[in-house]
Amino acid sequence: MKSDQKVLLIIALGYFLLIFTILSFYHFNFSSRIYLTSDLITNYQKEIPKNLVLYTSNSGFDGNYYYLISADLFRSHIIIHPLRYQRILYPLVVRIFSFNQIDMIPFTMIYINYLSIIIGAFFMLLIFKKYKSKNYYVYIWAINVGLIISFVRDLSEPLMILGVIIGLWCLEEKKYLLSSVFFSLAIMTKEIVIIILIPILIYQLYKKEYLIFAYYLTPILIFIIWQVIIYLEFGDSPLINILMRPVSIPLIGFIAVILNYGSLTRLDWYFFIAKSLITIFALAQIYLLIKNKSKNKSVYYFVLMFQSIILVHFSEIRIIWYIEDIGRYAIGMFLFSILYYVEKKEEYPTLLLILSILITLSFLMPEVYYIMTHKFIISS
């Protein structure tokens, strides 16, 4: 077996064992990963499908919205906030590969993300080959907290980041039009691709590559057009709502923790530990980038610096309590952290590797807590 094939097999086996273990606590019911709640399912204004895991003691996660949109693409019997429709590609792909069978959707959501992770790792290896890098770097990518969170909670980030990775491979191959297409697909999967595209655009201006700049501006223009369509349909624009949020100061979440010290629960502390480690990772990454005295800055440098700075600013105080939000926003930083050192042909810093592992382990604490404490019922 070739080395690359072995790497992909190990990643595939690792993620299979992860989801197998979690599903075993729910009698292997795939819908347990959607985090549907008994309250939220009231948005489904029709007879509820049978054999769904419905949680009775949490507020649910974004996976439940993707499920509901996949189950009713044309909004004939669901009520969903327009914010969810700006992330249309994942539920659309799920619906297509469910072959129009509603009962297949819970399995397909996991399957699409599983394939996205493996295919993404394959294209990462292709980028590594260009720089003659060691293929074990892809293991560092595979254990990043954003990828794992998104996989076990049926979120759109694995499909989104697959589009980004293929787009970057096309960029490396100077296939700019094709790269633009994949970034367009990625941004229609999750809007946080914007914070990857902005530094890419800045880099192209820095290099005075105006035609390439136009290619990478296209996904943002497509996203804006989609926002206009959503506004015409719903009378509301998720993008406008996001832009109107107040700009935060750095580390505001930690200030919130200090002010609310006496009221923190065990779960709050789990989240705080995980968020602290991610912030330390971002600050360490910024420090290492500043230490880089090279005048020839790459696109990976620009994106990584931008991502790291973003990670120490929180748009809302409450984000400190949501490790899935934090981890998912960190997914780009982890990706470009690896690609930056691969391009420079340097060993990945031991400090960052240790922090990556600790961050992932810290996420498992609240996840195990959820599994052990959150009650559920089965729809019938």
Secondary structure, DSSP 4 states (H G I P E B T S, - for coil): --HHHHHHHHHHHHHHHHHHHHHHTTTT-GGGGTT-BTTGGGGB-SPPPTT-EEESSS---HHHHHHHHHHTTT-SSB---HHHHTT-HHHHHHHHHTTT-GGGHHHHHHHHHHHHHHHHHHHHHHHHHHTT--TTHHHHHHT-HHHHHHHHTT-SHHHHHHHHHHHHHHHHTT-HHHHHHHHHHHHTT-GGGHHHHHHHHHHHHHTT-HHHHHHHHHHHHHHHHHHHHHHHHHS--HHHHHHTSPPPPBTHHHHHHHHTGGG--HHHHHHHHHHHHHHHHHHHHHHHHHH---S---HHHHHHHHHHHHHTB-SSGGGGG-HHHHHHHTHHHHHHHHHHHHHHT-PPPHHHHHHHHHHHHHHHHHHHHHHHH--EEE--
